[in-house]
Amino acid sequence: MTTPFSTADEQDTAGDRPKADRPEADRHDVAVIGAGPAGLSAAMVLGRQQRRVALVDSGRARNAPAREMHMVLSRDGFPPSEYRALATAELDAYDHIDKISGTVTTITGSVGEFVLRLDDDREIQASRILLATGMTDHLIDLPGLAERWGRGVYHCAYCHGFESRGRTIGVVALRAADAVFARYLADRFSDDVALYRLDGVEIDAKMLALAQAGDVRIVDGHVTGIEGEEPTLRLLMADGTTHEREVIFHRPDARQSSPLGADLGCDIDPDWDSILVDAQHRTGVDGVYAAGDATQLRDLPNPVGFVATSAGQGQTAAIWIETELFTQNLG
Ligand SMILES: Cc1cc2nc3c(=O)[nH]c(=O)nc-3n(C[C@H](O)[C@H](O)[C@H](O)COP(=O)(O)OP(=O)(O)OC[C@H]3O[C@@H](n4cnc5c(N)ncnc54)[C@H](O)[C@@H]3O)c2cc1C
């Protein structure tokens, strides 16, 4: 667990702000919950517009286990923790942003007068809410998996496929659709992709044939554990054999990191467990916006969760929040 903010450094910095927008001293214009790429980006936009922002974070960055991140312009291959630290430090330039360490446990009230309660009983009042709370990957209890997660065992062909090119790849399937994922990896990155199953995971003949048609090798039996380090990882099989692979891909189930979206009455996609938002990142609950991995645009078939897309969504959401806050004063 990482803690981006060392102290609860709430301050009243309303004095040098546009008078019409100045909230009462103990209130914030916007509470941004979650300081990953989505929340940090939103906070910067709103801080630059001199809105008083409460940025609350519980220090559980999704990609914290990863050694490096990719597809982030000017930071390709950068450690995610350093990226967060840099982005967090940049917010110090905007003294209307109160960075608060803690977990928001409940949100009551309604638009214009939300009340957030933290796990240590602190209270924050805010006019608007941005949920940037992310998703949590629920790893199965497979010996050796958790300690190699993001460090030899990867879940995403965009984030780590390129670094796996030309290597021997093992895909540890959790569901039938992982057969298609294995075929994708074989199509893009490697001539040696093998599909492994976990105990109890059934993949029907049609899906297996689809993988085989893309030169994916189907391995009989089931995996009981992982040993070794990248690039000499070993998959332990129930029959006592071991299979060496240079890199392993495995896609765990991901679920909302926080129940706040559901608690507030936001629509949640039943298949992906994502908060459904419109193009302005409104959830449908008045005054509640959402951005980042936790969300899915209503028109899209599935969520898209990356560092840069989350930062972009946070920025978009913040701009629409700012628009709403300003136009409400126009009369
Ligand atoms: C192993 C791994 C490797 C990855 N590699 C890449 C990569 O190379 N490139 C890439 O683009 N993407 C990568 N990703 C995806 C990337 O991590 C996410 O897309 C990105 O972090 C999403 O940003 P976010 O701001 O939506 O959520 P997060 O980064 O998950 O941040 C959400 C924050 O909200 C906080 N929070 C949650 N609930 C509460 C609450 N109730 N109160 C207060 N705070 C709360 C959490 O503590 C957390 O800090 C990777 C993911 C994993 C798991």
The ligand as an SDF file (V2000), in Angstrom:
LIG
                    3D

 53 58  0  0  0  0  0  0  0  0999 V2000
    0.0700   -4.8790  -12.7290 C   0  0  0  0  0  0  0  0  0  0  0  0
   -0.5060   -3.7410  -13.5150 C   0  0  0  0  0  0  0  0  0  0  0  0
    0.2530   -3.1200  -14.4810 C   0  0  0  0  0  0  0  0  0  0  0  0
   -0.2690   -2.0690  -15.2290 C   0  0  0  0  0  0  0  0  0  0  0  0
    0.5010   -1.5000  -16.1920 N   0  0  0  0  0  0  0  0  0  0  0  0
    0.0140   -0.4610  -16.9130 C   0  0  0  0  0  0  0  0  0  0  0  0
    0.8150    0.1410  -17.9400 C   0  0  0  0  0  0  0  0  0  0  0  0
    1.9460   -0.2760  -18.1990 O   0  0  0  0  0  0  0  0  0  0  0  0
    0.2720    1.1790  -18.6280 N   0  0  0  0  0  0  0  0  0  0  0  0
   -0.9930    1.6440  -18.3920 C   0  0  0  0  0  0  0  0  0  0  0  0
   -1.4190    2.5950  -19.0450 O   0  0  0  0  0  0  0  0  0  0  0  0
   -1.7690    1.0800  -17.4290 N   0  0  0  0  0  0  0  0  0  0  0  0
   -1.2960    0.0480  -16.6930 C   0  0  0  0  0  0  0  0  0  0  0  0
   -2.0770   -0.5320  -15.7270 N   0  0  0  0  0  0  0  0  0  0  0  0
   -3.4290    0.0110  -15.4950 C   0  0  0  0  0  0  0  0  0  0  0  0
   -3.3560    1.2450  -14.5870 C   0  0  0  0  0  0  0  0  0  0  0  0
   -2.8070    0.8820  -13.3500 O   0  0  0  0  0  0  0  0  0  0  0  0
   -4.7570    1.8160  -14.3780 C   0  0  0  0  0  0  0  0  0  0  0  0
   -5.3940    1.9960  -15.6280 O   0  0  0  0  0  0  0  0  0  0  0  0
   -4.7140    3.1620  -13.6500 C   0  0  0  0  0  0  0  0  0  0  0  0
   -4.0140    3.0540  -12.4460 O   0  0  0  0  0  0  0  0  0  0  0  0
   -6.1410    3.6450  -13.3790 C   0  0  0  0  0  0  0  0  0  0  0  0
   -6.1000    4.8820  -12.7470 O   0  0  0  0  0  0  0  0  0  0  0  0
   -7.2890    5.3320  -11.7790 P   0  0  0  0  0  0  0  0  0  0  0  0
   -6.9160    6.7040  -11.3280 O   0  0  0  0  0  0  0  0  0  0  0  0
   -8.5920    5.1360  -12.4260 O   0  0  0  0  0  0  0  0  0  0  0  0
   -7.2700    4.2920  -10.5630 O   0  0  0  0  0  0  0  0  0  0  0  0
   -6.1150    3.8510   -9.5570 P   0  0  0  0  0  0  0  0  0  0  0  0
   -4.7690    4.1100  -10.1050 O   0  0  0  0  0  0  0  0  0  0  0  0
   -6.4560    2.4620   -9.1770 O   0  0  0  0  0  0  0  0  0  0  0  0
   -6.3130    4.8280   -8.3190 O   0  0  0  0  0  0  0  0  0  0  0  0
   -7.4870    4.7870   -7.5480 C   0  0  0  0  0  0  0  0  0  0  0  0
   -7.1610    5.3690   -6.1870 C   0  0  0  0  0  0  0  0  0  0  0  0
   -8.3830    5.5100   -5.4590 O   0  0  0  0  0  0  0  0  0  0  0  0
   -8.1210    5.2310   -4.1050 C   0  0  0  0  0  0  0  0  0  0  0  0
   -9.3900    4.8830   -3.4560 N   0  0  0  0  0  0  0  0  0  0  0  0
  -10.2270    3.8570   -3.7470 C   0  0  0  0  0  0  0  0  0  0  0  0
  -11.3070    3.8920   -2.9390 N   0  0  0  0  0  0  0  0  0  0  0  0
  -11.1390    4.9560   -2.1050 C   0  0  0  0  0  0  0  0  0  0  0  0
  -11.9110    5.5020   -1.0400 C   0  0  0  0  0  0  0  0  0  0  0  0
  -13.0860    4.9730   -0.6810 N   0  0  0  0  0  0  0  0  0  0  0  0
  -11.4290    6.5890   -0.3860 N   0  0  0  0  0  0  0  0  0  0  0  0
  -10.2390    7.1470   -0.7480 C   0  0  0  0  0  0  0  0  0  0  0  0
   -9.4780    6.6680   -1.7670 N   0  0  0  0  0  0  0  0  0  0  0  0
   -9.9210    5.5880   -2.4330 C   0  0  0  0  0  0  0  0  0  0  0  0
   -7.1220    4.0850   -4.1390 C   0  0  0  0  0  0  0  0  0  0  0  0
   -6.3700    4.0080   -2.9560 O   0  0  0  0  0  0  0  0  0  0  0  0
   -6.2570    4.4720   -5.3470 C   0  0  0  0  0  0  0  0  0  0  0  0
   -5.1180    5.1940   -4.9420 O   0  0  0  0  0  0  0  0  0  0  0  0
   -1.5900   -1.6090  -14.9860 C   0  0  0  0  0  0  0  0  0  0  0  0
   -2.3690   -2.2360  -14.0020 C   0  0  0  0  0  0  0  0  0  0  0  0
   -1.8410   -3.2950  -13.2780 C   0  0  0  0  0  0  0  0  0  0  0  0
   -2.6930   -3.9680  -12.2440 C   0  0  0  0  0  0  0  0  0  0  0  0
  1  2  1  0
  2  3  1  0
  2 52  2  0
  3  4  2  0
  4  5  1  0
  4 50  1  0
  5  6  2  0
  6  7  1  0
  6 13  1  0
  7  8  2  0
  7  9  1  0
  9 10  1  0
 10 11  2  0
 10 12  1  0
 12 13  2  0
 13 14  1  0
 14 15  1  0
 14 50  1  0
 15 16  1  0
 16 17  1  0
 16 18  1  0
 18 19  1  0
 18 20  1  0
 20 21  1  0
 20 22  1  0
 22 23  1  0
 23 24  1  0
 24 25  2  0
 24 26  1  0
 24 27  1  0
 27 28  1  0
 28 29  2  0
 28 30  1  0
 28 31  1  0
 31 32  1  0
 32 33  1  0
 33 34  1  0
 33 48  1  0
 34 35  1  0
 35 36  1  0
 35 46  1  0
 36 37  1  0
 36 45  1  0
 37 38  2  0
 38 39  1  0
 39 40  1  0
 39 45  2  0
 40 41  1  0
 40 42  2  0
 42 43  1  0
 43 44  2  0
 44 45  1  0
 46 47  1  0
 46 48  1  0
 48 49  1  0
 50 51  2  0
 51 52  1  0
 52 53  1  0
M  END
$$$$
